[in-house]
Amino acid sequence: MNKKRITRKRVVVSVDDLQMVYQVGKVEVPALRGVDFTVQEGEFVAVTGPSGCGKSTLLHLIGGLMRPTGGRILIDGVDISSVSDVKRTEIRRRMMGFVFQSYNLLPTLTAQENIELAKQIQGTGHHEEGGAREILQLLGLEEKMGHTPSELSGGEQQRVAIARAVISRPSILLADEPTGSLDSDNSRMVLDMLQGLNEMYGQTIVIITHDSEAASAADRTIEMRDGKVRKQGQNVLYAMEEKHL
């Protein structure tokens, strides 16, 4: 899928001197040691690095699933590290979609029911019929929407999980190792779907991955080591296209 050129827009995620220390018994284990970066509206960003470098902790903090030890996380200008739990939950419901490696589909519901349940739980966002049809077409699973998760392959389940996460059009999609348990063909389908969402809807996407192919699907890569950002920059294909525009 061709890369799109990003028109620079407002910053929707701003991470400022972010720190996270876990207490393991009497021992303090630092996971993040002062992380700084921003993500603009409509960007597709991949955070990479070896296991234990802090990238999953970073994603959970951006998603408001826990509070940092220090620093700030601004989501569309709101510091979610300092607001109440109720406010943080409201921001998460209204603005964010989550995709995990384990799919987390309800086993007794069909693919369509899993997606529609997410719409009911969200209670916000765009629920128009046309938007749902577009997402299902992008899935390429129109003939399997009546199937339960056990009747779907791993790649199909992950695509349903992504559709569930974006059905209410959240501002930001956060994905933790979305291709981690998939073979190469299914990984490519999932990455194509993420690129399609990014291009068609201007979806802001942040993925955590250790896979170089998954990272190359993004516009920009942030590389982490030992709880810090070691380097970041535009991916080659995106940089080449922007240079010629």
C-alpha beads as a LAMMPS data file, in Angstrom:
LAMMPS data file: protein, C-alpha beads

245 atoms
244 bonds

1 atom types
1 bond types

-500.0 500.0 xlo xhi
-500.0 500.0 ylo yhi
-500.0 500.0 zlo zhi

Masses

1 110.0

Atoms # bond

1 1 1 0.000 0.000 0.000
2 1 1 1.385 3.415 -0.906
3 1 1 2.465 5.729 1.857
4 1 1 0.520 8.906 2.273
5 1 1 2.045 12.272 2.885
6 1 1 1.154 13.633 6.315
7 1 1 -0.078 17.212 6.454
8 1 1 1.394 18.447 9.703
9 1 1 -1.370 18.931 12.221
10 1 1 -1.780 19.384 15.942
11 1 1 0.015 17.201 18.451
12 1 1 -2.380 14.620 19.912
13 1 1 0.103 12.702 22.078
14 1 1 2.892 14.424 23.982
15 1 1 5.162 12.446 26.313
16 1 1 7.352 14.626 28.538
17 1 1 10.137 13.178 30.757
18 1 1 8.015 10.075 31.343
19 1 1 9.211 7.798 34.116
20 1 1 7.877 4.534 35.491
21 1 1 9.300 2.537 38.398
22 1 1 7.807 -0.802 39.467
23 1 1 8.063 -1.916 43.082
24 1 1 8.999 -5.610 43.197
25 1 1 9.057 -6.496 46.869
26 1 1 11.597 -4.102 48.356
27 1 1 13.335 -3.544 45.031
28 1 1 12.582 -0.652 42.659
29 1 1 12.757 -1.651 39.003
30 1 1 12.831 1.285 36.537
31 1 1 10.933 0.626 33.299
32 1 1 11.008 4.123 31.792
33 1 1 13.805 6.602 32.454
34 1 1 12.703 9.956 31.069
35 1 1 10.987 9.376 27.704
36 1 1 10.153 12.337 25.434
37 1 1 8.367 12.399 22.071
38 1 1 5.216 13.646 20.341
39 1 1 2.743 12.159 17.880
40 1 1 0.816 14.369 15.492
41 1 1 -2.745 13.877 14.337
42 1 1 -2.859 11.316 11.517
43 1 1 0.616 9.870 12.127
44 1 1 1.344 6.142 12.124
45 1 1 4.175 5.567 14.612
46 1 1 5.941 2.333 15.560
47 1 1 7.755 1.974 18.893
48 1 1 10.428 -0.710 18.666
49 1 1 13.039 -2.290 20.868
50 1 1 13.978 -5.565 22.586
51 1 1 11.869 -7.257 25.253
52 1 1 12.110 -5.436 28.555
53 1 1 12.983 -2.047 27.049
54 1 1 9.768 -0.456 28.363
55 1 1 7.739 -0.185 25.170
56 1 1 4.626 -2.027 26.456
57 1 1 4.723 -0.014 29.673
58 1 1 4.849 3.113 27.518
59 1 1 1.765 2.057 25.550
60 1 1 -0.210 1.286 28.721
61 1 1 0.673 4.693 30.145
62 1 1 -0.331 6.519 26.948
63 1 1 -3.606 4.582 27.052
64 1 1 -4.281 5.712 30.604
65 1 1 -4.294 2.132 31.888
66 1 1 -1.944 3.127 34.720
67 1 1 -0.247 6.228 36.126
68 1 1 3.422 7.098 35.626
69 1 1 5.877 7.579 38.472
70 1 1 6.952 10.897 36.987
71 1 1 6.592 13.119 33.936
72 1 1 3.507 13.986 31.882
73 1 1 1.336 12.473 29.157
74 1 1 -0.801 14.949 27.224
75 1 1 -3.636 13.512 25.151
76 1 1 -5.015 16.255 22.913
77 1 1 -3.719 18.795 25.426
78 1 1 -5.064 17.098 28.569
79 1 1 -2.550 15.759 31.098
80 1 1 -3.967 12.297 31.798
81 1 1 -1.262 11.608 34.363
82 1 1 -2.792 14.163 36.741
83 1 1 -6.568 13.902 36.194
84 1 1 -8.921 11.759 38.284
85 1 1 -9.500 8.089 37.502
86 1 1 -13.022 8.936 36.333
87 1 1 -11.761 11.596 33.919
88 1 1 -8.995 9.298 32.664
89 1 1 -11.540 6.548 31.972
90 1 1 -13.774 9.007 30.124
91 1 1 -10.862 10.167 27.924
92 1 1 -9.893 6.559 27.224
93 1 1 -13.443 5.621 26.197
94 1 1 -13.938 8.707 24.049
95 1 1 -10.576 8.961 22.310
96 1 1 -8.773 5.608 22.276
97 1 1 -9.035 2.171 20.758
98 1 1 -6.882 -0.769 21.883
99 1 1 -5.588 -3.842 20.050
100 1 1 -3.648 -6.567 21.848
101 1 1 -1.674 -9.579 20.695
102 1 1 -4.158 -11.954 22.364
103 1 1 -7.206 -10.623 20.392
104 1 1 -9.506 -10.667 23.506
105 1 1 -12.648 -11.512 21.518
106 1 1 -15.616 -12.892 23.440
107 1 1 -15.749 -16.592 22.434
108 1 1 -19.551 -16.994 22.488
109 1 1 -20.222 -14.005 20.213
110 1 1 -19.873 -13.866 16.447
111 1 1 -17.414 -11.514 14.809
112 1 1 -20.212 -9.066 14.073
113 1 1 -21.545 -9.270 17.629
114 1 1 -18.078 -8.646 19.064
115 1 1 -17.818 -5.495 16.955
116 1 1 -21.335 -4.275 17.754
117 1 1 -20.807 -4.864 21.476
118 1 1 -17.851 -2.487 21.371
119 1 1 -20.110 0.193 19.868
120 1 1 -22.596 -0.255 22.704
121 1 1 -19.905 -0.109 25.389
122 1 1 -18.282 2.987 23.902
123 1 1 -21.532 4.901 23.755
124 1 1 -19.747 7.656 21.816
125 1 1 -18.223 8.253 18.410
126 1 1 -19.571 7.690 14.908
127 1 1 -22.047 4.840 14.671
128 1 1 -23.421 5.494 11.228
129 1 1 -24.142 2.419 9.150
130 1 1 -21.900 3.500 6.293
131 1 1 -18.859 3.705 8.546
132 1 1 -19.407 0.158 9.788
133 1 1 -19.739 -1.130 6.202
134 1 1 -16.491 0.563 5.183
135 1 1 -14.602 -1.038 8.051
136 1 1 -16.054 -4.482 7.343
137 1 1 -15.100 -4.180 3.681
138 1 1 -11.581 -3.231 4.720
139 1 1 -11.528 -6.366 6.879
140 1 1 -12.256 -8.576 3.910
141 1 1 -14.377 -10.786 6.184
142 1 1 -17.898 -10.059 4.992
143 1 1 -18.636 -13.785 4.598
144 1 1 -17.416 -14.650 8.105
145 1 1 -19.138 -12.038 10.215
146 1 1 -21.492 -14.733 11.559
147 1 1 -18.606 -16.928 12.733
148 1 1 -17.411 -17.195 16.332
149 1 1 -13.698 -16.659 17.134
150 1 1 -13.029 -20.421 17.225
151 1 1 -14.139 -20.587 13.572
152 1 1 -11.677 -17.876 12.495
153 1 1 -7.934 -18.011 11.876
154 1 1 -5.559 -15.966 14.033
155 1 1 -5.249 -13.322 11.345
156 1 1 -9.022 -13.095 10.953
157 1 1 -9.471 -12.770 14.705
158 1 1 -6.919 -9.956 14.850
159 1 1 -8.626 -8.103 12.019
160 1 1 -11.937 -8.398 13.868
161 1 1 -10.202 -7.097 17.013
162 1 1 -8.924 -4.095 15.056
163 1 1 -12.370 -3.430 13.598
164 1 1 -13.826 -3.611 17.109
165 1 1 -11.242 -1.097 18.318
166 1 1 -11.963 1.459 15.593
167 1 1 -15.700 1.027 14.986
168 1 1 -16.460 4.165 17.027
169 1 1 -13.683 6.077 15.258
170 1 1 -11.442 6.854 18.247
171 1 1 -8.869 9.590 17.736
172 1 1 -5.983 7.290 18.637
173 1 1 -5.468 3.568 18.017
174 1 1 -2.944 1.837 20.310
175 1 1 -1.746 -1.630 19.316
176 1 1 0.548 -3.861 21.395
177 1 1 2.391 -6.386 19.183
178 1 1 -0.610 -6.707 16.800
179 1 1 1.255 -9.185 14.555
180 1 1 3.222 -10.934 17.290
181 1 1 1.374 -14.273 17.105
182 1 1 0.681 -14.301 13.355
183 1 1 2.439 -15.898 10.402
184 1 1 3.909 -13.700 7.681
185 1 1 0.842 -13.730 5.399
186 1 1 -1.590 -12.816 8.166
187 1 1 0.846 -10.243 9.529
188 1 1 0.896 -8.542 6.132
189 1 1 -2.926 -8.479 6.012
190 1 1 -3.103 -6.871 9.458
191 1 1 -0.453 -4.297 8.550
192 1 1 -2.279 -3.487 5.307
193 1 1 -5.441 -2.984 7.332
194 1 1 -3.704 -0.613 9.744
195 1 1 -2.257 1.359 6.839
196 1 1 -5.705 1.464 5.252
197 1 1 -7.261 2.866 8.428
198 1 1 -4.484 5.425 8.658
199 1 1 -4.957 6.524 5.052
200 1 1 -8.746 6.328 4.700
201 1 1 -9.742 7.794 8.067
202 1 1 -6.635 9.724 9.107
203 1 1 -6.432 7.417 12.114
204 1 1 -3.582 8.243 14.496
205 1 1 -1.881 4.912 15.222
206 1 1 0.831 3.936 17.696
207 1 1 2.003 0.332 17.575
208 1 1 4.464 -1.493 19.799
209 1 1 6.482 -4.109 17.923
210 1 1 9.770 -5.967 17.832
211 1 1 9.173 -6.942 14.183
212 1 1 11.063 -4.883 11.597
213 1 1 8.430 -5.490 8.887
214 1 1 5.659 -4.229 11.169
215 1 1 7.740 -1.177 12.035
216 1 1 8.372 -0.437 8.349
217 1 1 4.609 -0.105 7.780
218 1 1 4.615 3.033 9.924
219 1 1 5.564 6.568 8.903
220 1 1 8.005 6.963 11.772
221 1 1 9.888 4.658 14.135
222 1 1 10.845 5.361 17.749
223 1 1 13.535 2.975 18.967
224 1 1 13.799 2.283 22.698
225 1 1 16.606 0.779 24.758
226 1 1 16.781 0.392 28.540
227 1 1 13.737 2.555 29.202
228 1 1 14.870 5.449 27.014
229 1 1 14.329 6.654 23.447
230 1 1 17.615 5.948 21.673
231 1 1 16.661 7.287 18.256
232 1 1 13.669 8.128 16.110
233 1 1 13.057 9.114 12.528
234 1 1 10.924 8.760 9.424
235 1 1 10.892 5.416 7.681
236 1 1 12.658 5.290 4.319
237 1 1 9.637 4.954 2.007
238 1 1 7.781 7.793 3.705
239 1 1 10.857 10.027 3.748
240 1 1 11.481 9.418 0.018
241 1 1 7.886 10.260 -0.874
242 1 1 7.833 13.431 1.203
243 1 1 11.114 14.558 -0.372
244 1 1 9.544 14.408 -3.843
245 1 1 6.326 16.219 -2.891

Bonds

1 1 1 2
2 1 2 3
3 1 3 4
4 1 4 5
5 1 5 6
6 1 6 7
7 1 7 8
8 1 8 9
9 1 9 10
10 1 10 11
11 1 11 12
12 1 12 13
13 1 13 14
14 1 14 15
15 1 15 16
16 1 16 17
17 1 17 18
18 1 18 19
19 1 19 20
20 1 20 21
21 1 21 22
22 1 22 23
23 1 23 24
24 1 24 25
25 1 25 26
26 1 26 27
27 1 27 28
28 1 28 29
29 1 29 30
30 1 30 31
31 1 31 32
32 1 32 33
33 1 33 34
34 1 34 35
35 1 35 36
36 1 36 37
37 1 37 38
38 1 38 39
39 1 39 40
40 1 40 41
41 1 41 42
42 1 42 43
43 1 43 44
44 1 44 45
45 1 45 46
46 1 46 47
47 1 47 48
48 1 48 49
49 1 49 50
50 1 50 51
51 1 51 52
52 1 52 53
53 1 53 54
54 1 54 55
55 1 55 56
56 1 56 57
57 1 57 58
58 1 58 59
59 1 59 60
60 1 60 61
61 1 61 62
62 1 62 63
63 1 63 64
64 1 64 65
65 1 65 66
66 1 66 67
67 1 67 68
68 1 68 69
69 1 69 70
70 1 70 71
71 1 71 72
72 1 72 73
73 1 73 74
74 1 74 75
75 1 75 76
76 1 76 77
77 1 77 78
78 1 78 79
79 1 79 80
80 1 80 81
81 1 81 82
82 1 82 83
83 1 83 84
84 1 84 85
85 1 85 86
86 1 86 87
87 1 87 88
88 1 88 89
89 1 89 90
90 1 90 91
91 1 91 92
92 1 92 93
93 1 93 94
94 1 94 95
95 1 95 96
96 1 96 97
97 1 97 98
98 1 98 99
99 1 99 100
100 1 100 101
101 1 101 102
102 1 102 103
103 1 103 104
104 1 104 105
105 1 105 106
106 1 106 107
107 1 107 108
108 1 108 109
109 1 109 110
110 1 110 111
111 1 111 112
112 1 112 113
113 1 113 114
114 1 114 115
115 1 115 116
116 1 116 117
117 1 117 118
118 1 118 119
119 1 119 120
120 1 120 121
121 1 121 122
122 1 122 123
123 1 123 124
124 1 124 125
125 1 125 126
126 1 126 127
127 1 127 128
128 1 128 129
129 1 129 130
130 1 130 131
131 1 131 132
132 1 132 133
133 1 133 134
134 1 134 135
135 1 135 136
136 1 136 137
137 1 137 138
138 1 138 139
139 1 139 140
140 1 140 141
141 1 141 142
142 1 142 143
143 1 143 144
144 1 144 145
145 1 145 146
146 1 146 147
147 1 147 148
148 1 148 149
149 1 149 150
150 1 150 151
151 1 151 152
152 1 152 153
153 1 153 154
154 1 154 155
155 1 155 156
156 1 156 157
157 1 157 158
158 1 158 159
159 1 159 160
160 1 160 161
161 1 161 162
162 1 162 163
163 1 163 164
164 1 164 165
165 1 165 166
166 1 166 167
167 1 167 168
168 1 168 169
169 1 169 170
170 1 170 171
171 1 171 172
172 1 172 173
173 1 173 174
174 1 174 175
175 1 175 176
176 1 176 177
177 1 177 178
178 1 178 179
179 1 179 180
180 1 180 181
181 1 181 182
182 1 182 183
183 1 183 184
184 1 184 185
185 1 185 186
186 1 186 187
187 1 187 188
188 1 188 189
189 1 189 190
190 1 190 191
191 1 191 192
192 1 192 193
193 1 193 194
194 1 194 195
195 1 195 196
196 1 196 197
197 1 197 198
198 1 198 199
199 1 199 200
200 1 200 201
201 1 201 202
202 1 202 203
203 1 203 204
204 1 204 205
205 1 205 206
206 1 206 207
207 1 207 208
208 1 208 209
209 1 209 210
210 1 210 211
211 1 211 212
212 1 212 213
213 1 213 214
214 1 214 215
215 1 215 216
216 1 216 217
217 1 217 218
218 1 218 219
219 1 219 220
220 1 220 221
221 1 221 222
222 1 222 223
223 1 223 224
224 1 224 225
225 1 225 226
226 1 226 227
227 1 227 228
228 1 228 229
229 1 229 230
230 1 230 231
231 1 231 232
232 1 232 233
233 1 233 234
234 1 234 235
235 1 235 236
236 1 236 237
237 1 237 238
238 1 238 239
239 1 239 240
240 1 240 241
241 1 241 242
242 1 242 243
243 1 243 244
244 1 244 245
